[in-house]
Amino acid sequence: MPPSDVIQPVAFPRGIADVEGQHACVLDRSGRLAAIALESGTVLWRSSEALRPLVIAHGEVIALRTGPPAVCIALALEAANAGSPQWSSDPLPLPTWAFTDGAQLSIAAQMRGTAIELHWLARARYRGGAAPSREVREQAARDAEGSLAVDRSSGKVTPISTPAPIVPAAAMEPGPATADVLERQRIGEHWYQLAVAAATNNVRTLLRALDAKTGALRWETTIDEGPPRAPKPLRL
């Protein structure tokens, strides 16, 4: 169990949920966020830019804007200006190559008091078509990681040399599935499924809530819709 002043993200299909099980943020195929009210499936708002959700706490979605420069931003969940950036941090000391094609960036986050704590791990390897020489592979290989704290009040970013453990959102659980389901997760008395409905020239990405006991569909919401193409993966 985390300390009482620590808020961690809850695993959710292609996104995260809050610890109360009331809200979730889901990535669409363009990398934009859709904030969902889990009681009804209502889409509260959609972000105007591609973001990575980190944690939902104190009525806000804390997300990563990749920049450059990369910064943390806060978006209000349910207010008059919900979905609009309310605050942004100082630039984060993340390498620019971590956001290029072929690189992998994993981030674990939590809220501790008024600080957002992040641990990040970046990795890049040669991804060209031809078989590379050893020298080319070595030049392309990059690894970096670090931990930092972002003060929610001031936006100041402070490196953490000996960070407390940050537990990533738990992996997806097995559950009721059909061929169209991409991801699924149980929270409380409900299963949440991210699914696709494909037609000849159109694909819809759907979020569904099912009763965990009966399997009955409670609601279904369209996350995005467009020509067939693979959705972007989420790495927390």
C-alpha positions in Angstrom: 0.0 0.0 0.0 1.3 3.5 -0.9 1.6 6.1 1.9 -1.6 8.1 2.5 -0.2 11.2 0.8 0.7 9.3 -2.4 -1.7 9.0 -5.4 -0.8 6.5 -8.1 -2.5 6.0 -11.5 -4.8 3.0 -12.0 -4.4 0.8 -15.0 -7.1 1.5 -17.7 -7.3 0.4 -21.4 -5.0 2.7 -23.3 -4.8 5.2 -20.5 -5.2 5.6 -16.7 -8.1 6.0 -14.2 -8.3 7.7 -10.9 -8.2 5.8 -7.6 -11.8 6.6 -6.9 -12.9 4.9 -10.1 -14.8 8.0 -11.3 -12.8 9.2 -14.2 -10.4 7.9 -16.8 -8.3 9.3 -19.6 -7.9 7.4 -22.8 -5.7 8.0 -25.8 -7.2 8.1 -29.2 -5.3 7.1 -32.4 -3.8 10.6 -32.7 -2.4 10.5 -29.2 -4.9 13.0 -27.9 -6.7 12.5 -24.5 -10.4 11.9 -24.0 -11.5 12.4 -20.4 -14.3 10.0 -19.5 -16.9 10.0 -16.7 -17.0 6.3 -15.8 -20.5 6.4 -14.3 -22.1 7.3 -17.6 -19.4 6.9 -20.3 -19.7 10.6 -21.1 -16.8 12.2 -22.9 -16.1 15.3 -20.7 -13.5 16.8 -23.1 -10.8 16.0 -25.6 -7.3 17.5 -25.5 -6.3 19.8 -28.4 -2.8 18.2 -28.6 -1.1 14.9 -28.2 -0.3 14.2 -24.5 0.7 11.3 -22.3 -1.4 10.9 -19.1 0.6 10.5 -15.9 -1.8 10.6 -13.0 -5.3 11.9 -12.1 -5.3 13.7 -8.8 -7.1 16.5 -7.0 -9.6 17.1 -9.9 -6.8 17.4 -12.5 -5.2 15.3 -15.1 -1.4 15.6 -15.0 0.0 14.9 -18.4 3.3 15.0 -20.3 3.6 17.4 -23.3 6.5 16.1 -25.3 7.5 19.5 -26.6 10.1 20.4 -27.3 10.7 21.1 -24.5 9.0 18.3 -22.5 6.9 19.7 -19.7 4.2 18.5 -17.2 0.8 20.2 -17.6 -2.4 20.1 -15.6 -5.9 20.0 -17.1 -9.0 20.5 -15.0 -11.4 17.5 -15.1 -14.8 19.1 -14.5 -14.7 22.9 -14.4 -15.8 25.7 -16.6 -12.5 25.6 -18.4 -12.1 21.7 -18.2 -9.7 20.2 -20.7 -7.7 23.4 -21.0 -4.1 23.6 -19.7 -4.2 25.3 -16.3 -0.5 25.1 -15.5 2.8 23.9 -16.9 6.1 23.0 -15.3 9.6 24.1 -16.1 11.2 22.0 -18.8 12.0 18.4 -17.9 15.5 17.1 -18.4 14.5 14.4 -20.8 16.7 13.7 -23.9 15.2 15.0 -27.1 16.1 11.7 -28.9 13.7 9.9 -26.5 10.8 11.4 -28.5 12.1 10.4 -32.0 10.8 7.6 -34.1 12.3 4.3 -33.0 13.0 5.3 -29.4 11.1 3.9 -26.5 10.2 6.0 -23.5 8.7 4.5 -20.4 7.4 6.7 -17.5 6.1 5.8 -14.1 4.4 8.6 -12.1 2.7 9.4 -8.9 1.6 12.4 -6.9 3.2 12.8 -3.4 1.7 15.7 -1.6 2.1 18.7 -4.0 4.9 17.0 -6.0 4.6 14.9 -9.1 7.3 12.3 -9.0 8.5 10.7 -12.2 10.9 7.9 -13.1 11.7 7.6 -16.8 13.7 5.2 -18.9 14.6 5.9 -22.5 16.1 3.4 -25.0 17.0 3.7 -28.7 18.5 1.1 -31.1 19.3 1.0 -34.8 16.1 0.4 -36.8 17.4 0.7 -40.4 16.5 -1.7 -43.1 20.0 -3.1 -43.9 22.0 -5.2 -41.5 24.3 -2.6 -39.8 27.9 -2.9 -38.9 28.9 -3.1 -35.2 30.0 0.5 -35.3 26.6 1.7 -36.6 24.8 -0.3 -34.0 27.0 1.1 -31.2 26.5 4.7 -32.4 22.8 4.3 -32.6 22.5 2.6 -29.2 21.3 5.0 -26.5 20.1 4.4 -22.9 19.2 6.9 -20.3 17.1 7.1 -17.2 16.4 9.4 -14.3 14.0 10.4 -11.5 12.6 13.9 -10.8 10.0 15.7 -8.8 7.9 18.6 -10.1 6.4 21.0 -7.7 2.7 21.5 -8.6 2.7 25.0 -7.1 5.8 26.5 -8.6 6.5 24.2 -11.6 10.1 23.8 -10.4 11.8 20.5 -11.4 14.2 18.9 -9.0 16.3 15.7 -9.8 15.9 12.9 -7.3 19.1 11.0 -6.6 17.6 8.3 -4.4 13.9 8.1 -5.3 11.2 6.3 -3.4 9.8 3.4 -5.4 7.2 4.3 -8.0 4.9 1.5 -8.9 3.6 1.6 -12.5 -0.1 1.2 -13.2 -0.8 -2.6 -13.0 -0.9 -4.7 -16.1 -4.1 -5.5 -17.9 -6.1 -8.3 -16.3 -7.7 -11.2 -18.2 -11.5 -10.9 -18.5 -14.4 -11.3 -20.9 -13.3 -10.7 -24.4 -14.3 -11.0 -28.0 -12.3 -10.8 -31.2 -12.8 -7.0 -31.4 -11.4 -6.2 -27.9 -7.9 -4.6 -27.8 -7.5 -4.2 -24.1 -9.6 -4.7 -21.0 -9.4 -4.0 -17.3 -11.6 -4.5 -14.2 -12.1 -1.7 -11.8 -14.5 -2.3 -8.9 -17.8 -3.9 -10.2 -17.1 -3.2 -13.9 -15.0 -4.4 -16.8 -13.8 -1.7 -19.2 -13.1 -2.8 -22.7 -11.4 -0.9 -25.6 -12.7 -2.4 -28.8 -12.8 -1.7 -32.5 -15.8 -1.8 -34.9 -14.5 -2.0 -38.5 -16.4 -1.3 -41.7 -15.0 -1.2 -45.3 -13.6 2.4 -45.1 -14.1 3.3 -41.5 -12.9 2.1 -38.0 -14.4 3.2 -34.7 -12.6 2.8 -31.4 -15.1 2.1 -28.6 -14.9 2.1 -24.9 -17.4 -0.2 -23.1 -18.4 -0.7 -19.5 -19.8 -4.2 -18.6 -21.2 -5.4 -15.3 -18.6 -7.7 -13.8 -21.1 -10.2 -12.5 -23.6 -10.5 -15.3 -21.6 -9.3 -18.3 -24.4 -6.9 -19.2 -23.4 -3.8 -21.2 -23.8 -0.6 -19.2 -22.6 1.9 -21.8 -20.6 2.2 -24.9 -18.7 5.4 -26.1 -16.9 6.2 -29.3 -13.3 7.3 -28.6 -12.4 8.0 -32.2 -13.4 7.2 -35.8 -11.6 7.3 -39.1 -9.9 5.3 -41.9 -8.3 2.0 -40.9 -4.9 2.3 -39.2 -3.3 1.0 -36.1 -3.8 2.9 -32.9 -0.8 4.4 -31.2 0.5 2.4 -28.2 0.7 3.8 -24.7 3.8 3.3 -22.6 3.4 4.6 -19.0 
